[in-house]
Amino acid sequence: MARVGRVPQSRHVTHNIDQHVALIAKQVQKSLRDAETRQLAVKIVSNKVEYRPARPGGTPIPMVQAWGDWYPVEEVRSCPPRNDLCEIELIWNFVVRNVRYVYDTTNVDVFTTAEATLEAGGGDCDDMTVLFAALLKSVGFQVRARVISTPDSPDEWVHIYPMVGISKDNPTQWMPLDATVTGALPGWQYDHIAKIRDYDL
């Protein structure tokens, strides 16, 4: 049985982008202290699945369990050891499949842990950044948060998404993971960006 409202959300008012990203980093660290986060990430990249019906009487599909709930995953092989791109792709597919992009409450910034975002089944760009960062860092990746402004409002930070380092040991490139746009793939980001600021998470 799914839990109902067990995971509290953190609501804050931030006055600048540094404070905003600091709250995201705090939720990433809180998620990483939860051993279930690493267990979930390892199950995803190792294809440690169980076949269960998504609904009573339905056809069994591959799923992984975390925090007492079941989440669908793609039916794929497990990643070979040290295959960074494979692990990134499987974590991307898991997040896209299980989390819908939704706005925050009007005039309120809500910051959630990986667990809370998955329990809700949705979140905004802050929550997706936390979820990606927590899962990726749990299996050894370095992650940054990228904040951007647009040419329409060059002095206003309007969006955030994670950047994952490739390779794990010594990143020589950083891949954007912006799952807030339908149909986007790992590596995609907006063409028209006025300013960029990156933060280590």
BAFI-3210 file (N, C-alpha, C; in Angstrom, 3 decimals, decimal comma, padded with zeros to 6 digits):
// residues 201
n [1|2|3|4|5|6|7|8|9|10|11|12|13|14|15|16|17|18|19|20|21|22|23|24|25|26|27|28|29|30|31|32|33|34|35|36|37|38|39|40|41|42|43|44|45|46|47|48|49|50|51|52|53|54|55|56|57|58|59|60|61|62|63|64|65|66|67|68|69|70|71|72|73|74|75|76|77|78|79|80|81|82|83|84|85|86|87|88|89|90|91|92|93|94|95|96|97|98|99|100|101|102|103|104|105|106|107|108|109|110|111|112|113|114|115|116|117|118|119|120|121|122|123|124|125|126|127|128|129|130|131|132|133|134|135|136|137|138|139|140|141|142|143|144|145|146|147|148|149|150|151|152|153|154|155|156|157|158|159|160|161|162|163|164|165|166|167|168|169|170|171|172|173|174|175|176|177|178|179|180|181|182|183|184|185|186|187|188|189|190|191|192|193|194|195|196|197|198|199|200|201]
n.u [000,849|000,564|002,163|000,643|001,116|003,391|005,904|007,310|007,186|009,515|009,166|010,048|011,172|013,275|015,933|017,900|019,827|021,897|021,039|018,831|019,917|021,425|019,457|018,486|020,807|020,899|018,675|019,528|021,710|020,329|018,797|020,855|021,797|019,905|019,720|018,131|018,040|020,491|020,202|018,049|019,171|021,246|019,757|018,446|020,541|021,602|019,653|017,986|015,243|011,745|009,020|005,904|002,367|001,175|-001,306|-004,065|-004,624|-003,422|-000,922|002,229|004,982|008,396|009,663|010,949|011,560|011,197|011,303|008,985|007,211|006,391|008,029|007,868|010,229|012,305|012,520|015,474|018,919|021,336|023,757|027,084|029,992|031,470|030,418|029,613|027,835|025,737|024,684|023,847|021,854|019,966|019,178|018,142|015,958|014,413|013,666|012,244|010,161|008,787|008,310|006,483|006,598|005,637|004,310|005,343|003,458|001,490|003,347|005,019|008,001|008,775|010,743|011,880|012,846|014,468|012,906|010,402|009,672|009,384|007,352|005,248|005,063|005,670|007,165|008,861|011,468|013,437|012,969|013,355|016,038|017,154|016,395|017,648|020,346|020,716|020,327|022,310|024,711|024,701|025,684|028,237|028,727|029,764|027,999|026,567|024,614|022,964|022,046|020,019|019,424|017,199|017,191|014,994|014,655|017,292|018,498|017,270|017,145|015,797|015,511|016,580|018,746|020,258|023,756|025,746|028,844|031,212|033,985|033,274|035,504|037,238|035,904|035,663|033,902|030,610|027,319|024,128|021,006|018,028|014,940|012,509|011,222|009,070|009,972|012,662|016,135|018,960|021,617|020,446|019,761|018,429|018,605|018,714|020,165|020,838|022,490|024,621|025,095|026,951|026,798|028,388|027,083]
n.v [-001,177|002,206|004,972|007,790|011,078|011,124|012,264|015,295|018,551|021,142|024,508|027,674|031,095|032,674|035,030|035,493|034,015|032,450|031,677|030,216|028,037|026,936|025,866|023,852|022,262|021,482|019,772|017,800|016,745|015,832|013,833|012,128|011,220|009,414|006,054|004,606|006,006|005,511|002,729|002,631|003,919|002,131|-000,170|000,729|001,149|-001,372|-002,952|-004,320|-005,655|-006,363|-008,216|-006,953|-006,388|-003,262|-002,406|-003,970|-007,174|-006,527|-006,699|-007,972|-005,804|-004,532|-003,390|-001,329|-001,201|001,300|003,038|001,737|001,872|001,039|001,445|001,907|000,719|000,794|-002,096|-003,328|-004,254|-004,620|-002,089|-002,331|-002,589|000,546|002,001|004,935|006,495|004,735|004,340|006,951|007,252|005,282|006,241|008,720|007,806|006,570|008,738|010,389|008,695|008,436|010,885|013,797|017,008|019,721|022,873|024,838|025,630|028,595|031,531|030,397|028,767|025,447|022,931|019,722|016,426|013,601|011,334|012,516|013,759|011,573|010,214|012,023|012,054|014,070|017,302|020,508|022,291|022,642|020,454|018,289|018,647|018,088|015,368|014,079|014,743|013,501|010,749|010,318|011,123|009,194|006,951|007,660|009,841|013,205|016,220|019,213|022,192|024,049|027,321|029,518|032,473|034,149|035,696|037,418|038,175|038,990|039,543|038,024|035,040|032,188|029,442|026,111|023,288|019,988|019,258|016,680|015,168|013,746|011,808|009,754|009,729|011,796|014,355|015,456|016,603|018,075|017,099|018,334|017,753|018,181|017,561|018,796|019,500|018,225|015,432|015,995|014,985|013,418|015,717|017,763|021,264|024,602|026,714|029,503|031,284|033,689|034,232|032,192|030,328|028,139|025,751|023,736|020,693]
n.w [000,000|-000,816|000,758|002,398|002,140|003,863|003,676|004,416|002,859|002,049|002,458|001,279|001,178|-000,977|-001,447|-003,261|-005,942|-004,969|-002,386|-003,150|-004,641|-002,602|-000,929|-002,590|-002,734|-000,063|000,098|-001,635|-000,172|002,082|000,878|000,071|002,512|003,171|003,062|001,346|-001,033|-002,361|-002,649|-004,444|-006,720|-007,390|-007,970|-010,270|-012,185|-012,254|-013,204|-011,443|-011,091|-010,442|-011,707|-011,828|-011,736|-012,895|-012,188|-010,480|-011,822|-014,190|-016,855|-015,921|-015,336|-015,537|-012,438|-009,781|-006,260|-003,781|-000,757|000,089|-002,024|-005,474|-008,586|-012,089|-014,533|-017,491|-019,560|-019,740|-020,320|-017,689|-016,848|-018,093|-015,961|-015,057|-017,168|-017,905|-019,534|-020,059|-017,465|-016,856|-018,813|-018,020|-015,495|-016,275|-017,895|-015,921|-014,240|-016,056|-016,670|-014,261|-013,039|-013,324|-014,824|-012,922|-011,897|-009,029|-006,022|-006,248|-005,892|-003,981|-003,125|-003,304|-001,973|-002,390|-001,238|-002,833|-002,280|-001,621|-004,014|-005,743|-004,405|-004,713|-007,469|-009,171|-009,878|-009,820|-011,650|-009,693|-007,951|-009,694|-010,242|-007,726|-007,482|-009,723|-009,104|-006,593|-007,196|-009,170|-007,867|-005,914|-007,147|-007,754|-009,518|-010,329|-009,859|-011,044|-010,579|-012,969|-013,568|-015,465|-017,461|-019,745|-023,050|-023,073|-020,416|-019,186|-016,714|-014,833|-013,132|-014,386|-014,639|-013,742|-013,907|-013,762|-014,304|-015,355|-014,639|-016,861|-017,167|-014,200|-012,465|-013,270|-014,484|-017,806|-019,431|-019,324|-019,044|-019,834|-018,143|-018,623|-017,916|-018,051|-020,323|-022,707|-024,602|-024,635|-024,565|-022,902|-022,719|-024,116|-024,201|-023,806|-026,698|-026,731|-024,497|-022,123|-019,848|-017,792|-014,837|-012,900|-010,247|-007,852|-006,587]
ca.u [000,000|001,337|002,050|-000,105|001,571|004,322|007,130|007,014|007,833|010,167|008,725|010,954|011,288|014,686|016,131|018,853|020,043|022,780|020,189|017,966|020,686|021,817|018,340|018,500|021,933|020,514|017,783|020,366|022,445|019,347|018,476|022,017|021,906|018,897|020,308|017,208|018,366|021,537|019,628|017,262|020,063|021,944|018,775|018,169|021,650|021,899|018,455|017,508|013,805|010,766|007,881|004,682|001,344|001,038|-002,633|-004,579|-005,053|-002,698|000,266|003,405|006,007|009,546|009,538|011,874|010,915|011,904|010,469|007,717|006,413|006,945|008,172|008,205|011,480|012,358|013,076|016,765|020,005|022,054|024,912|028,393|030,732|032,187|029,830|028,943|026,721|024,629|024,081|023,136|020,647|018,973|018,632|017,290|014,708|013,627|013,083|011,250|009,007|008,097|008,106|005,894|006,915|004,508|004,699|005,168|002,308|001,613|004,095|005,727|009,018|008,747|011,953|011,602|013,862|014,218|011,768|009,144|009,336|008,876|006,059|004,246|004,963|005,895|007,884|009,338|012,866|014,219|012,793|014,006|017,475|017,468|016,242|018,757|021,622|020,797|020,518|023,605|025,781|024,662|026,493|029,588|028,885|029,794|026,838|026,435|023,331|023,113|020,935|020,103|018,470|016,865|017,342|013,847|014,866|018,677|018,925|016,429|017,406|014,455|015,448|017,714|018,773|021,545|024,813|026,466|030,207|031,657|033,683|033,106|036,770|037,828|035,033|036,233|032,763|029,427|026,113|022,883|019,901|016,827|013,791|011,275|010,643|008,646|010,749|014,090|017,013|020,183|022,490|019,712|019,456|017,887|019,539|018,790|020,481|021,548|023,556|024,717|025,908|026,994|027,083|028,616|026,097]
ca.v [000,000|003,448|005,880|009,000|012,317|010,909|013,035|016,733|019,412|022,301|025,718|028,767|032,291|032,987|036,418|035,534|032,690|031,666|031,068|029,245|026,825|026,354|025,037|022,651|021,446|020,914|018,639|016,737|016,116|015,091|012,626|011,238|010,604|008,351|004,891|004,132|006,685|004,726|001,441|002,842|004,205|000,898|-001,035|001,258|000,917|-002,802|-003,624|-005,206|-005,400|-007,418|-008,050|-006,792|-005,636|-001,855|-002,317|-005,330|-007,895|-006,070|-007,441|-007,601|-004,982|-004,406|-002,317|-001,334|-000,739|002,274|003,665|001,029|001,994|000,411|002,388|001,212|001,010|000,178|-003,442|-003,224|-004,961|-003,798|-001,423|-002,902|-001,760|001,736|002,571|006,135|006,936|003,798|004,632|008,226|007,026|004,541|007,142|009,661|007,139|006,356|010,006|010,820|007,802|008,453|012,226|014,755|018,394|020,537|024,119|024,991|026,400|030,009|032,418|029,634|027,835|024,189|022,151|018,375|015,389|012,603|010,520|013,267|013,977|010,310|009,934|012,893|011,765|015,282|018,391|021,516|022,126|022,471|019,088|017,374|018,791|017,323|013,936|013,652|014,859|012,487|009,425|010,254|011,169|007,929|005,952|008,147|010,961|014,583|016,917|020,652|022,806|025,177|028,267|030,308|033,529|034,170|037,028|038,260|038,674|038,574|039,732|037,206|033,608|031,642|027,983|025,361|021,865|019,402|018,938|015,524|015,079|012,523|010,589|009,900|009,967|013,087|014,841|016,311|017,284|018,126|016,871|018,826|016,804|018,988|016,720|019,568|019,746|016,969|014,983|016,287|013,853|013,834|016,548|018,892|022,453|025,681|027,399|030,938|031,508|034,963|034,070|030,889|030,205|026,744|025,533|022,338|020,161]
ca.w [000,000|-000,884|001,896|002,091|002,734|004,963|003,496|004,413|001,891|002,632|001,763|001,618|000,350|-001,170|-001,873|-004,363|-006,539|-004,106|-001,367|-003,831|-004,927|-001,317|-000,462|-003,434|-002,275|001,236|-000,153|-002,220|000,925|002,886|000,106|000,076|003,840|003,214|002,388|000,311|-002,290|-003,040|-003,039|-005,653|-007,844|-007,763|-008,635|-011,613|-013,119|-012,287|-013,711|-010,381|-011,187|-010,235|-012,610|-011,055|-012,475|-012,503|-011,561|-010,261|-013,014|-015,370|-017,285|-015,127|-015,971|-014,644|-011,461|-008,645|-005,040|-002,953|000,272|000,211|-003,245|-006,669|-009,701|-013,330|-015,230|-018,811|-019,589|-020,414|-019,660|-016,726|-017,429|-017,779|-015,000|-015,511|-018,378|-017,402|-020,369|-019,847|-016,172|-016,981|-019,607|-017,239|-014,472|-017,023|-018,270|-014,709|-013,799|-017,043|-016,618|-012,979|-012,497|-014,253|-014,504|-012,469|-011,241|-007,585|-005,555|-006,607|-004,995|-002,945|-003,594|-002,574|-002,207|-001,901|-001,347|-003,874|-001,846|-001,695|-005,428|-006,287|-003,769|-005,332|-008,899|-009,955|-009,243|-010,769|-012,036|-008,471|-007,461|-010,627|-010,040|-006,522|-007,747|-010,581|-008,403|-005,545|-007,797|-009,860|-006,869|-005,175|-007,852|-007,996|-010,451|-009,860|-010,413|-010,847|-010,934|-013,895|-013,609|-016,692|-017,779|-021,166|-023,648|-022,715|-019,046|-018,962|-015,333|-013,951|-013,228|-014,590|-014,790|-013,210|-014,251|-013,393|-015,260|-014,810|-015,127|-017,531|-016,435|-012,760|-011,764|-013,638|-015,562|-018,844|-020,048|-018,469|-019,843|-019,242|-017,984|-018,410|-018,241|-017,889|-021,651|-023,312|-025,756|-024,492|-024,317|-022,216|-023,548|-024,679|-023,411|-024,618|-027,598|-026,447|-023,091|-021,964|-018,863|-017,152|-013,630|-012,444|-008,829|-007,457|-005,648]
c.u [000,899|001,120|001,306|000,489|002,565|005,524|006,811|007,765|008,449|009,783|009,568|010,720|012,769|014,810|017,158|019,143|020,962|021,985|019,331|018,714|021,150|020,705|018,224|019,612|021,619|019,612|018,529|021,089|021,510|018,970|019,626|022,222|020,898|019,427|019,427|017,502|019,421|020,997|018,836|018,167|020,782|020,994|018,529|019,292|022,027|020,747|017,953|016,001|013,003|009,610|006,603|003,645|001,250|-000,307|-003,164|-005,084|-004,317|-001,516|001,458|004,420|007,189|009,408|010,647|011,139|011,807|010,902|009,071|006,811|007,137|006,929|008,558|009,541|011,403|012,976|014,350|017,780|020,609|023,261|026,182|029,107|031,468|031,676|028,970|027,715|025,510|023,922|023,290|021,814|019,578|018,358|017,731|015,942|013,814|012,932|011,975|009,983|008,154|007,782|007,592|006,297|005,638|005,056|004,580|003,829|002,535|002,301|004,808|006,762|008,994|009,991|011,758|012,813|013,533|012,994|010,447|008,719|008,768|007,521|004,951|004,033|005,180|006,668|008,330|010,828|013,775|014,178|013,458|015,524|017,918|017,436|017,381|020,071|021,777|021,049|021,897|024,767|025,832|025,478|027,789|029,788|029,062|028,687|026,926|025,000|023,630|021,865|021,137|019,108|018,256|017,080|016,190|014,013|016,293|019,149|018,114|016,740|016,069|014,375|016,708|017,598|020,151|022,466|025,614|027,837|030,524|033,168|033,572|034,397|037,343|037,016|035,773|035,143|031,568|028,184|024,890|021,813|018,644|015,615|012,472|010,574|010,320|009,484|012,238|014,855|018,230|021,101|021,799|019,671|018,994|018,976|019,776|018,926|021,271|022,739|023,460|025,534|025,810|027,409|027,361|027,549|026,739]
c.v [001,245|004,297|007,144|010,166|012,171|011,839|014,519|017,455|020,591|023,521|026,891|029,961|032,593|034,385|036,568|034,117|031,836|030,964|029,956|027,926|026,161|025,466|023,758|021,712|020,775|019,698|017,475|016,002|015,313|013,785|011,632|010,578|009,470|007,170|004,366|004,783|005,909|003,384|001,569|003,065|002,948|-000,069|-000,579|000,893|-000,553|-003,623|-004,671|-004,982|-006,617|-007,148|-008,077|-006,084|-004,203|-001,599|-003,737|-005,959|-007,499|-006,962|-007,017|-006,812|-004,862|-003,185|-002,454|-000,762|000,249|002,910|003,039|001,126|001,308|001,411|001,627|001,665|000,374|-001,204|-003,411|-004,087|-004,039|-003,173|-002,200|-002,016|-000,619|002,288|003,767|006,507|006,030|004,108|005,937|008,025|006,293|005,406|008,182|009,023|006,912|007,638|010,442|009,973|008,005|009,832|013,156|016,163|019,133|021,784|023,997|025,653|027,876|030,800|031,707|028,740|026,615|023,392|020,778|017,468|014,477|011,761|011,253|013,500|012,711|009,960|010,758|012,555|012,980|016,308|019,383|021,307|021,990|021,022|018,073|017,451|017,999|015,828|013,411|013,657|013,764|011,101|009,302|010,259|009,867|006,836|006,570|009,296|012,280|015,340|018,402|021,061|023,990|026,040|029,162|031,457|033,513|035,575|037,970|038,899|038,322|038,717|038,926|035,729|032,880|030,121|027,356|023,910|021,317|019,221|017,798|015,435|013,724|012,672|010,847|010,349|011,351|013,669|015,772|017,008|017,167|018,063|017,448|017,741|017,591|018,205|017,473|019,836|018,401|016,654|015,281|015,001|014,336|014,596|017,764|020,040|023,548|026,315|028,840|031,166|032,806|034,811|032,691|031,037|028,763|026,681|024,052|021,922|019,049]
c.w [000,000|000,357|001,478|002,864|003,868|004,882|003,457|003,308|002,619|001,807|002,233|000,710|000,244|-001,756|-002,982|-004,824|-005,677|-003,004|-001,970|-004,062|-003,636|-000,756|-001,290|-002,967|-000,934|001,049|-000,814|-001,090|001,830|002,191|000,141|001,439|004,029|002,407|001,263|-001,046|-003,054|-003,488|-004,340|-006,856|-008,320|-008,460|-010,072|-012,573|-013,223|-012,845|-012,720|-010,238|-010,743|-011,186|-011,795|-011,928|-011,969|-011,839|-011,419|-011,553|-014,277|-015,701|-016,435|-015,953|-015,017|-013,744|-010,425|-007,442|-004,316|-002,004|000,350|-001,002|-004,411|-007,818|-010,969|-013,901|-016,609|-018,708|-020,420|-019,692|-018,605|-017,410|-017,115|-016,768|-015,692|-016,849|-017,966|-018,215|-020,213|-018,529|-016,208|-017,727|-018,802|-016,144|-015,126|-017,327|-017,054|-014,270|-014,760|-016,947|-015,356|-012,419|-013,592|-013,842|-014,121|-011,795|-009,723|-007,289|-005,880|-005,498|-003,847|-003,627|-002,704|-002,964|-001,585|-002,053|-002,522|-003,525|-002,039|-003,135|-006,045|-005,691|-004,414|-006,799|-009,770|-009,159|-010,297|-011,027|-010,813|-008,003|-008,379|-010,512|-008,818|-006,814|-008,611|-009,813|-007,355|-006,135|-008,434|-008,869|-006,070|-005,839|-008,385|-008,945|-009,699|-010,585|-010,070|-011,137|-011,845|-013,836|-014,831|-016,670|-019,289|-021,735|-023,311|-021,339|-018,614|-017,519|-014,334|-014,186|-013,282|-014,603|-014,211|-013,644|-013,915|-014,595|-014,641|-015,462|-015,723|-017,735|-014,938|-012,081|-012,032|-014,790|-016,521|-019,643|-019,119|-019,347|-019,147|-019,211|-017,627|-018,875|-018,119|-019,207|-022,292|-024,543|-025,675|-024,196|-023,537|-023,175|-024,121|-023,677|-024,362|-025,480|-027,172|-024,939|-023,001|-021,024|-018,226|-015,880|-013,150|-010,973|-008,611|-006,453|-004,812]
res [m|a|r|v|g|r|v|p|q|s|r|h|v|t|h|n|i|d|q|h|v|a|l|i|a|k|q|v|q|k|s|l|r|d|a|e|t|r|q|l|a|v|k|i|v|s|n|k|v|e|y|r|p|a|r|p|g|g|t|p|i|p|m|v|q|a|w|g|d|w|y|p|v|e|e|v|r|s|c|p|p|r|n|d|l|c|e|i|e|l|i|w|n|f|v|v|r|n|v|r|y|v|y|d|t|t|n|v|d|v|f|t|t|a|e|a|t|l|e|a|g|g|g|d|c|d|d|m|t|v|l|f|a|a|l|l|k|s|v|g|f|q|v|r|a|r|v|i|s|t|p|d|s|p|d|e|w|v|h|i|y|p|m|v|g|i|s|k|d|n|p|t|q|w|m|p|l|d|a|t|v|t|g|a|l|p|g|w|q|y|d|h|i|a|k|i|r|d|y|d|l]
***
